């Protein structure tokens, strides 16, 4: 490997941010975020975005890129991530990709080709119900239906959008997904009981730090629709709480459950990547030392 590329991945609430900061200092890195939600300005508390102090300590890239109401494709993320990594290397530092979005992670580090998008096609597809969309994908591209999460409506819509635009199966774009750039990748995976407890604790901490006020401000700024997107956890649930259609107990229950489901989907995605060396993230200081030793060993090789 001529140029080091480090990565730290894992499910939400696995401790990536705090561990990543220490590793970045140790290895002279700048952090490239691989998170599909921290790109949005103003969505700070609910995305567990690195604080201004953290960003002053270590430069972060791909944070606060767009307003919540703007569209943002993985192809655009890939371009910006590549530009950021080139800039980091030009400055004599090492890129450290940190995040929980498997798609963004692979877009940053691997040579994937993302088909174009069409807002009109996507909008039309999004008006159909999930069962209809899943059935259509099974019919039009049976192979894609074996690897696209049919319960993830957004992913199914994307697959059908590509089929319409490209005029060929979504699965035909999959070949590149089997090729992996030789990045040095560590994954944090605490036991599920610990992860679930962290998720609940973090959610309550978000509310204590002002999540509901953040949501009110975003609604006042005209971003309510962006907050109610299904993947915008816990914003979608927080909107219901702020607007009075949900009680506080139900908010915590539903937001925690949705986050647990997200964490398990993230783990399922990452488990398919043969590059990842997994570490138990239960103890932050110990795992930071273990990952640091792993990076050092691999960079020497």
N, C-alpha and C positions, 0 to 999 in steps of 0.2 A: 504494500500500500504506500503510495507516494505522499498522500495527504491524509492526515488523521481526521476521522469523522466519528465523534462520540455521540451516543444517544442514551437517554434515560427515559424509559417508558413505563407504563403501568396504568391500572384503573384509577378512577377518581378517588381521592382521599387516601391514596397509598403512600403519600409523603414525598412525591417527586420534587415539589418546589423547594422544600427546605434542603433536601439532600443535594439537589442540583446546584443550589447556590454554593455550598461548600466545595463541591467537586469543581465548579467553574473557577473558584479561587485557586484551588490546588493545581489545576492543569492549564491555567491561563486561557480560559474559555470565555466566549460570549454565548449567551443562550438564544437559541432559535425556538420559539414556542410552536409546538405542534398541538394546538388546541383550537377546536372549531368555534369556541364561544369568546375567548379572550381577545379576538380580533375586533370586537365591538366596543366602541367608546361608551363610557357611562355605565356599562354593565360590569361593575367592579367587584362588589361584595358577593353577588350570587354566582360568579364564575371563579371565585377564589383567585382572582388575578393577583400577580405579584405586586406588592406595595411599591409606592414611589421610593421608599427607602431601599427596598430590594433592588429596584432598577437603577438606583444611584450606585449601589454596591457593585452590581454586575450588569453590563449592558444587555438588554433584552430586545429581541427583534420579533416582529409580527404580533405586537401588542398594540391595541388601540388603532387599528388600521382604518376602520370605517364606522359610520353611524349604524345603529341597530336596524334602521329601515332599509338599508342598502343590501343589494344582493352580493353574494361573495361565493365564487366557485372554487372548487379544489384546484382547477387549472390555474386560476389567478394566484391562489396560495402557493402552488408549486413554483411559479415564476418568481414571486416575491421571496420565497425561501431560498431559492437558488441564488438570487441576487444578494441576499443577506449573507449567505455562506461565503460567496466570493469576496464580498466586502470585508468580512471578518478575517479571512485568510490574507487578504491584501494588507491588512493592518497588523499582521504577525500573530494573530490569536487563533485559537482552535474552535470550530463550531461545536456546540453541545446542543443537540436537539432534545428538547424536554417536552413531554406531553402525553395525553391519554387518547387522542384521536388516532386510531390506527390508520385511517385513510390519509390524514394529513402527514403522519409520520412517514408512510411509504412514499407519498408524493414528494416529500422533502429529500429523502435519501436514495430513492430508486428511480430508474429510468422508465417511468410509466407514461403512457400516452393517454391523455384524457380527451375524449370526443367533445365537440362543441355543444353548447346548450342552446335551447330555444325557449324563450319565456312564454310564448303563446302555446307551444306544445305542452310545456310543463304545467301551465295554468289549467289547460283543459284536462290533463290527466289528474291533477290534484282535486278536481271536482268529483271524481269517481270514488266510490267507497273502497275500502281496503280489500275486501274479499274479491270484488270484481277485478281489481288491479292484479292481485296475486294469481287469480285464475287465468287472466290474460297472459301474464308472464309465463306461466306453466305451458300454455298453449303455443305461444309464439317463440319461446326460447326455453325449452325444457332443461337444457344444460345450465342456463343461468339460474333457473329456479332451484337448482341443487346447491348453489353457493351464495345467492342473495338471500338475506334474512327476510323472509316473506312477512314477518311480523313488523318489520321496519318499513313503514309506508313510504318514507322519503327515499329509501334505497330502491324500492320497487318502482316508484315513479321515475327515478333516474334511469333505471335499466330500460324501461319502456320508452322514455324520451330518446335515448340513444338509438334504440331500434328504429324509431320513426325517422330520426334525423339522418342516421348513417345508412339506412336501408339494408342493414345486415345485423346478425345477432349480437346482442350485448356480450355474449360469451366469447365472441371472436376477438375481443380486445384483451382477453385474459392471459394470453401467452406471456406477456411481460411480467405478469404477477408472479410467475414461477421463477423469475430471475432476481437475485438479491445482490445488491452492492455490498462489498465486504466492509460494512461499517462495524464499529465496536459498540454493541448494544447491551445494556444492562436493563433488566426488568425488575420492578418492585412488586411483590405479590404477598402481602400479609395474609394470614389465615382469614377465611371469610368472616369468622366471628369478630375478629379484631377490626376488619374492614367495615363491617356493618356498624359496629360501635362508633368508629371514627366518623362514618357518614352521619349518624344521628347527632353526634357531638358537634360536628362542623356545621350542620344545618342550624342548630340552636345558636351557635356562635355567630352565624351570619345574621340571624334576627337580632341578636344582642348588639351587633355592630351597625345596625341600621338598614338591613335589607329592605324593610317595608318602606322606609323613607326613600330609598334609592328607586324602588318601583314606582312610588307616587311621582317622583320627579320625572322618570322616563315616560310615564303615562301623560303627564302634563306637557312634555316635549313632543308628544304625538307618536310615541313608539309602542302604543299598546298592542297593536297587531303583531309586532315583532316579538314581543314578550310572550305571546300566547302560542308561539310555535311549539310543536310537541317536544322538540329536543331542548328547549330552553328551560331546563330544570335548574333551580326551583322557581323561576320567574313565572311560569304559567300558573302554578299553584298559588304563588304570592299575589298575583293579580286578583284571583278569586277571593283571597283573604282580605285584601285591601278594599275590594268593591263590595264585600259583605255577603258574597254568595257561598262562602266557606268559613267554617269555624276554625279556631286556632288548632285544636286537636286534630282535626281532619287534615289541615294543612301539613302539619308535621308528619302525620302518618302517610299521606299520599306522596309528599315530596321525598321522604326517606325511601319509600317503596320504589318510586320511579328511579331514584339514584342508585339503589341496589341493583335494579335491573340493568341500568346503564353500565355499572361496574362489571357485571357478569358478561355483558356483551363485549365490553372492551377486552376482558381477559380471554374470552373465546377467540376474538380476532387475533390478539397477540400470540396466543399459544401456537398458531400455525407458522410463525416466523422462526426458522431454524437458527437464526443468528443470535437470538436472545439468550443471554445467561441470566437465569432467574435468581433473585435474592429475596429472603424473607424480610420484608420491610417493617417488621413489628417494632424494632428498636432503631431509631433514626441514627444515632451516633455509630452504632456497630455496623449497620448496613452501609453507611457512608464510607467507613474504612474498608469494608469488604469490596465495595464497588470500585473504590480508588485503587486498591491492590489489583483488581481485575483489569482496569484500564491500563495501569502501569505495565503489567505483564504483557498485555496484547500490543501495546504501543512499542515495546521493545522488540517484539517479534515481527 
